Amino acid sequence: MTALLIALGAAVGAPLRYLTDRTVQARHASPFPWGTLTVNVVGSLVLGALVAAPVGPAVGALLATGFCGALTTYSTFGHETLRLARDGSRLLALVNALTSVAAGLGAATLGFAVTRALVG
Amino acid sequence: MAGPTPRRVDPDVDLRVPEDRGELRAHPAVVLGVIAAGGVLGALARAGVQAAFPHPPTGFPWATFGVNVSGCLLIGALMAVVTAGRVPPLTRPFLGVGVLGGYTTFSTYVVDVRQAALAGAAGTALAYLVATLLGALAAVWVGDAAAARLLGRATGSHAHPTTPGPAGPDGARADGGPA
């Protein structure tokens, strides 16, 4: 049952990452990986909110492990950061790494705080 | 700004690469379907590793660390192979976007860093944050270099197979872009 819920969440999260990445790139013709940053920050926000909410193991499997896990990605982030550095954009690589980590932590904290305030 | 044959920065989708631009319009259901299927496999593999190696709130999240670093090793190797050309068109969407994207996770990484810090294990949080970041970057580099070396040996050349390569139009329709 848990595996089924994880699979269901991932089946939505992974294509949503691809579609979001495409949409963001189509609007920002920039070497900076805005698309991946977007999915990673949004996924961190949602996971932060889920950690603060009283959700059961089923919702956790579906949304936290499945959806948020598949929506966000470390492999894409890692590849982009290394590629930027090796293509001569070391500053962009550094900015990408620091921005992603800081924005992800900030988003998770925000999601947690807002949910706590709402749930009480 | 970017050269005439832009090199893929984003392994999921890079709209500066002609094949990536056209793939969704050509076969939307197939592309999204293989990404979803790959994502399911990757997420289940990650969940399995995380269940096998649980960690206390103040402990080092070895499972997620291992997942993210090994996923980065594999994406480096995969992109070297894809860039060298001659792979089926759905290889990148299935393995790169789906399986490896679903396997690795950024959200769990930041939430685990935060929880370790709040649980009073600031040192563990910082070590995990930095070790994952540096480990991931090193892993992409090693994966890329190892695959490039193997490819070079397979084709009997000492050149760099990862350096651009025209990302060969496989089959007849390649990007099928209706402009």
Interface residues (C-beta under 8 A of the other chain):
Chain A: T2 A3 I6 A7 G9 A10 A11 V12 G13 A14 P15 R17 Y18 L19 D21 R22 Q25 A26 A29 P31 P33 G35 T36 N40 G43 S44 V46 L47 G48 V51 A61 T65 G66 C68 G69 A70 L71 T72 T73 Y74 S75 T76 F77 G78 H79 E80 T81 L82 R83 L84 A85 D87 A97 S100 V101 G104 L105 A107 A108 T109 F112
Chain B: M1 A2 R7 R8 V9 D10 P11 D12 V13 D14 L15 L24 V31 L32 I35 A36 A37 G38 G39 V40 G42 A43 L44 R46 A47 Q50 N68 G71 C72 L74 I75 G76 M79 P93 G96 V97 G98 L100 G101 G102 Y103 T104 T105 F106 S107 T108 Y109 V110 V111 V113 R114 Q115 L129 T132 L133 A136 L137 A139 V140 W141 D144
